[in-house]
């Protein structure tokens, strides 16, 4: 039976950290601060603008200058989001394996459409079956609705879907939606909850391990 493989975007499917980090470092430079290494900022990428501003400027949402910094960051990132973003190593081969098996794949991200769609288009993957963004439906992950919407749009029962993500919210959303889950431990993974505590069905250390994990999960549901 055909399976739908759904991916989180930032940190799971595409390595967007270099462009996100550059936008964050330009905030620092405007304020006379030295740039930070991308490695210091990677873990915060899955938290979006809120996380990048926290990591680069030490501002939380209550800070009086947070909204100004957020507006600056998003405007900069929107103009520079495809400079150094690349698919993770192993993802192109994985997509070939999915296609060869007659399966379908799509993306479910909390990134807003205005930021996600141009990057997906730039990566040139016309066989992406569905793209659900943070503003596509009424709720974002960890709510299950985005995943349920992706299944509905592609005509799949949730029991025939597998979700791959690099954040606790991804695994929570998959569980709530009734989907099998794969934790991408090679991704950004946040700073609060270790991957082994997420209770994903399978955890992988590299994208090349996703295909064997898919096979294992498909066997379990037959």
C-alpha positions in Angstrom: 0.0 0.0 0.0 1.3 3.5 -0.9 2.7 5.5 1.9 3.0 9.3 2.4 6.3 10.5 3.9 6.0 14.0 5.5 8.9 16.1 6.5 9.5 19.0 8.8 11.4 21.6 6.8 14.1 23.4 8.8 16.6 21.0 10.3 15.0 17.9 8.9 14.7 18.3 5.1 16.8 21.5 4.4 19.7 23.0 6.3 18.4 26.5 6.6 20.7 27.4 9.5 23.4 29.3 7.5 20.9 31.8 6.1 19.0 32.1 9.4 22.3 32.7 11.2 23.5 35.3 8.8 20.2 37.3 9.2 20.7 37.0 13.0 24.3 38.1 12.8 23.3 41.1 10.7 21.1 42.1 13.7 24.2 41.9 15.9 26.4 43.9 13.5 23.8 46.7 13.4 24.1 46.9 17.2 27.9 46.9 17.2 28.2 43.2 18.2 30.6 40.6 16.8 29.0 37.8 14.7 28.4 34.4 16.3 29.4 31.1 14.7 26.6 29.3 12.9 27.2 26.4 15.3 26.2 28.6 18.2 22.9 29.4 16.6 21.9 26.1 14.9 19.9 24.7 17.8 17.6 27.7 17.9 16.6 27.7 14.2 13.6 25.4 14.8 12.2 28.1 17.1 12.1 30.6 14.2 12.6 34.3 14.7 11.8 34.1 18.4 14.7 31.6 18.9 17.1 33.4 16.6 16.6 36.7 18.4 16.9 35.1 21.8 20.2 33.3 20.8 21.7 36.3 19.0 20.6 39.3 21.1 19.4 37.7 24.3 15.9 39.2 23.9 12.8 37.3 24.8 9.3 38.2 23.7 8.8 40.5 26.7 11.8 42.7 25.8 10.8 46.2 24.7 12.9 45.9 21.6 11.9 42.4 20.6 9.2 43.3 18.0 11.6 45.8 16.3 14.3 43.1 16.2 11.8 40.5 14.9 10.7 42.8 12.1 14.3 43.5 11.1 15.2 39.8 11.2 12.3 38.7 9.1 12.7 41.4 6.5 16.4 40.5 6.1 15.8 36.7 6.1 13.0 37.0 3.5 15.5 38.7 1.1 18.4 36.3 1.8 16.8 32.9 2.5 18.2 31.0 -0.5 21.9 32.0 -0.4 23.3 29.0 1.5 20.3 26.8 2.3 20.8 23.3 1.0 19.1 19.9 1.3 20.7 17.8 4.0 23.1 15.2 2.9 21.2 12.0 2.0 17.8 13.8 1.3 18.2 13.8 -2.5 18.9 10.0 -2.5 16.0 9.5 0.0 13.6 11.2 -2.4 14.8 9.0 -5.2 14.1 6.0 -3.1 10.6 7.3 -2.2 9.8 7.9 -5.9 11.2 4.5 -7.0 8.9 2.8 -4.4 5.9 4.6 -5.7 5.4 6.5 -2.5 4.6 10.2 -2.1 6.2 12.9 0.1 5.4 16.3 1.3 6.4 19.0 3.8 4.7 20.2 7.0 6.4 23.2 8.6 5.7 25.9 11.1 7.4 28.3 8.8 5.0 30.8 7.4 4.1 30.5 3.7 5.8 33.7 2.6 9.1 32.4 3.9 8.7 28.7 3.2 7.2 28.6 -0.3 10.0 30.6 -2.1 12.7 28.3 -0.6 10.8 25.1 -1.6 10.3 26.5 -5.1 14.0 27.5 -5.3 15.0 23.9 -4.3 13.1 22.8 -7.4 11.1 19.7 -6.3 8.0 19.7 -8.4 6.8 16.3 -7.1 6.3 17.6 -3.5 2.7 16.3 -3.0 1.7 18.8 -0.3 3.2 21.9 1.5 1.5 22.8 4.7 2.9 25.9 6.4 2.5 27.6 9.8 -0.4 29.7 8.5 -2.1 27.1 6.2 -4.5 26.0 8.9 -5.7 27.4 12.2 -3.1 25.8 14.3 0.6 25.1 14.0 2.6 22.1 15.4 2.5 20.6 18.0 -1.2 20.7 17.2 -2.0 17.7 15.0 -4.1 19.7 12.5 -1.3 20.5 10.0 -0.4 16.8 9.7 -4.1 15.8 9.4 -4.6 18.5 6.8 -1.6 17.2 4.8 -3.0 13.7 4.8 -6.5 14.9 3.8 -5.1 17.0 1.0 -3.3 14.0 -0.5 -6.0 11.4 0.1 -4.1 9.4 2.7 -5.3 7.9 5.9 -3.1 9.1 8.8 -2.2 5.5 9.5 -0.5 5.4 6.1 1.6 8.5 6.8 5.0 8.8 8.5 6.3 12.2 9.8 10.0 13.0 10.1 11.0 15.9 12.3 13.9 17.3 14.3 11.9 19.0 17.1 9.8 17.6 20.0 6.8 19.5 18.6 7.1 17.4 15.5 6.9 14.1 17.4 4.1 15.4 19.6 2.1 16.4 16.5 2.6 13.1 14.8 1.5 11.2 17.9 -1.6 13.4 18.3 -2.4 12.9 14.6 -2.1 9.1 14.8 1.0 9.0 12.5 4.2 7.0 12.9 7.2 9.3 13.7 10.9 9.4 13.0 13.1 11.8 15.0 15.9 13.4 13.0 18.7 13.6 15.5 21.0 15.1 12.9 18.9 18.2 12.8 18.7 21.2 15.1 16.7 19.5 17.9 16.4 22.5 20.2 18.1 23.0 23.5 15.5 21.9 26.1 14.6 18.3 25.5 17.1 15.6 24.5 16.0 13.6 21.5 15.9 10.3 23.4 13.1 11.8 25.6 10.8 12.5 22.6 9.5 8.9 22.4 9.6 8.8 18.6 8.9 5.5 17.0 12.4 5.5 15.5 15.4 7.9 15.9 17.9 8.4 13.1 21.4 9.9 13.3 21.7 10.7 9.5 19.2 11.2 6.7 20.5 8.1 5.0 19.0 6.1 7.9 15.5 7.4 7.1 14.7 4.9 4.3 15.5 1.8 6.4 13.4 3.3 9.2 10.5 3.9 6.7 10.7 0.2 5.7 10.6 -0.9 9.3 7.6 1.3 10.1 5.8 0.1 6.9 6.3 -3.5 8.0 4.9 -2.8 11.5 1.7 -1.4 10.0 1.0 -4.1 7.5 
